[in-house]
Amino acid sequence: MFRFHALRDLLIAPMLMLAAMPASANTWIWPDLLFATPCAGTLQACVNNAANGDTILIGNDSIAFPDRYTGITGDLLITKALTVMPMAGIDAVFEGGSIFATTPAGVVGDVTLRGLVLSGGRIDATVGASTTATVTVDGVRVAQAPDGHCAIRLATGAETIDPLPRLVISNSRVDYPANVNYSFVNNAVCIYGFGQTYRADVFGNVVRSVDGPVISAIGITGGPTMPPATISVSRNRIFQNGNIANVGLFLQHNNPAATQAVTIANNVVVGSGGAPGNQQAGIAIKQHAVDLSIVNNTVVGGGTAIHAVALGDPLFFMGRIANNLIADQTHYGLRLSGVAVANDHNLLHNVGTNELGPGGVLGAGTLNADPLIESPAYPRPVAGSPVIDAGDNGALPAFTLFDADGEKRQQGPVDIGAIEFSYDGTRIHDATAGNTFGNDSELDLDDYSFPLFTTDRLVVSPLRVAQGVSAGSANLGVYQSDAFARRWAIFNQDLTSIPLGRRYAVLLPWDSRMAVLHTVAAGNIPGSATAETEIDHASLNNQAAAIAVVTPNWNPANTPSGVYHDHPITLVYRGTRWRIRNDDAASMNSAVGAAFNLAVAPLFSPNAFVAELGGFAAAEIPLSHPLLDDNPCAAPVASRRVKFGDASLTLNNTPFALEYRAPISANDIGRWYIVAEDALGFSANNAFNVIVDGAQANRCLAPKPDALFANGFE
């Protein structure tokens, strides 16, 4: 198949030439366009010839006319432990086909499906009997799943074995378009347990449905032989707009002899409520023996927010419902049918009524007040919301570090609801005639709901306004432009004028990210590397895995004069410390007094990652992240860094910007890139730290009434 689109990933072909034969003993590139290997034919033939434990990377399907779209026809059957995923920047799209996978009996190995797109197809995978495999579906898109089937279905086999098999569905998206006439659709995301004790983790997924075809957005069920299980459902977003009874999160456990541990935390369910007779539920639980925790969810705009039903003796239905934000329900807020589950620290606003089970009462810390959220489509609390600091930290599951936006839960009292309020975040700044003067552009105070201070540590990245339109190659900085330190400005370090129309992502670290100021001094310039200055801060010391972005700050103390730093800078880790390096090799000795703002992401943040090149040069680096894909209004920030394992500490002095490119076909993905701003491009092994503001990105992704699902899947 050849597609004659504009040349976008010009260096994909050389990459294929280097890796057409197995890059290692266990890695294959499909389609192999250069060599007569088993992967020169169909993808199914490539899978059939691979061995347990191998990885298959889907690359570009054309050397002569490379683009980022590789179409795949027909179904794919996997009966071995394999990883199947696209190469960086490639959209691997199954055009009407499905993927069926089963881990082979007695084989120790995992099945991983990552970054794939299915249009009109589905994924159905099973952990085979007598295996300890993990089956993972991560970063997958399913558009227009087949009628009558789950879009993504994972199941366990029929035998018990230790250690436990694991089912993981993460960071994936299922869309049911408005222009498709569905007669019957099963659950969108499904977990089925049959006989075998297992663990299931469902997190970071988005399900969007129109006209109510979905029974449940996320359903975890099983028959009378459903085994004991440990189930975690967290950080999912469900948007329902149907007029029939359907459920956001649904769990049903029909085996009275098995106890399940269930945690439902940090999920957002947005429903329509529908007609007066619609009892559409946000979260519904029907269980025998269960240890249940429903905490810090946000459920708005439905029929019933949380519905719990004991299928057996209520004494074995144990747990707690706490810290949930529940609003605008036509029937019930809490409906505990025959269940005496503890409830406390929930906000219940504009709900029809509550059914609290035998002897049940609303527990301590219950609020009945307007939650003050941004919008029903994006129910994030605003300043002054009663949910702020009103939750109980003791209700949070262990190691719950991040909210539904992927942002850090605060160290103080936790907020009620799935989304933690914070003052930090990213804004997009446009250079206009009203705010731009010569080499600087002043930030608009109206973009911030609070004053900016001298102690703020703003970081900036240039954004292209359109594909191929330069964002400017000057080294950037920020400074405080008035005596009261309320107004900040972006400026070009070389003093050239900022053209009108330039765009920047501006990140203010406050609550969710650590703000760090580093000043160059004689004592922090290593004698053996004078182009570097060493940072000493608790958030970075001994943290090789830390991810930070950096911008020079001309006058951090709001002084009338500061120190310019007109050099490309990179973050590099040496020994136990991070350093800022001049990548034009200029000595830091002439920069004593120069200051730098850093925003440091929390360790293990789902919204921070490293984008890097391999051993080849390129003009761009594609970014793949659930908050960036198909999201043109996102505002990522990036900084140069030295790649992990790069012993040569490769220099990177190429000017760069971030650019969004719209989908090039109906099944394609809109994608962000880090692009080189000169003709030389990035040299091999160049790398960047990237931080995405979850609140800003999810605000963009929230369905709009006039443009629902404007993502190319319509």
Beta strands, then each sheet from edge to edge (+ up, - down):
strand 1: 27-30
strand 2: 54-58
strand 3: 69-72
strand 4: 76-78
strand 5: 82-86
strand 6: 91-95
strand 7: 99-102
strand 8: 111-114
strand 9: 117-119
strand 10: 123-126
strand 11: 134-138
strand 12: 141-143
strand 13: 152-155
strand 14: 166-170
strand 15: 173-175
strand 16: 189-192
strand 17: 198-203
strand 18: 206-210
strand 19: 216-222
strand 20: 229-234
strand 21: 237-241
strand 22: 247-253
strand 23: 259-265
strand 24: 268-270
strand 25: 281-287
strand 26: 289-295
strand 27: 298-310
strand 28: 317-322
strand 29: 325-337
strand 30: 342-344
strand 31: 347-355
strand 32: 425-430
strand 33: 436-437
strand 34: 440-442
strand 35: 459-463
strand 36: 476-480
strand 37: 488-492
strand 38: 503-508
strand 39: 514-519
strand 40: 532-534
strand 41: 548-553
strand 42: 569-574
strand 43: 577-582
strand 44: 595-600
strand 45: 608-612
strand 46: 620-623
strand 47: 637-642
strand 48: 656-661
strand 49: 671-676
strand 50: 686-691
sheet 1: 1+ 2+ 5+ 8+ 11+ 14+ 17+ 20+ 23+ 26+ 28+ 30+
sheet 2: 3+ 6+ 9+ 12+ 15+ 18+ 21+ 24+ 27+ 25+ 22+ 19+ 16+ 13+ 10+ 7+ 4+
sheet 3: 3+ 6+ 9+ 12+ 15+ 18+ 21+ 24+ 27+ 29+ 31+
sheet 4: 32+ 38- 35+
sheet 5: 33+ 34- 37+ 36-
sheet 6: 39+ 44- 41+
sheet 7: 40+ 43- 42+
sheet 8: 45+ 50- 47+
sheet 9: 46+ 49- 48+
end
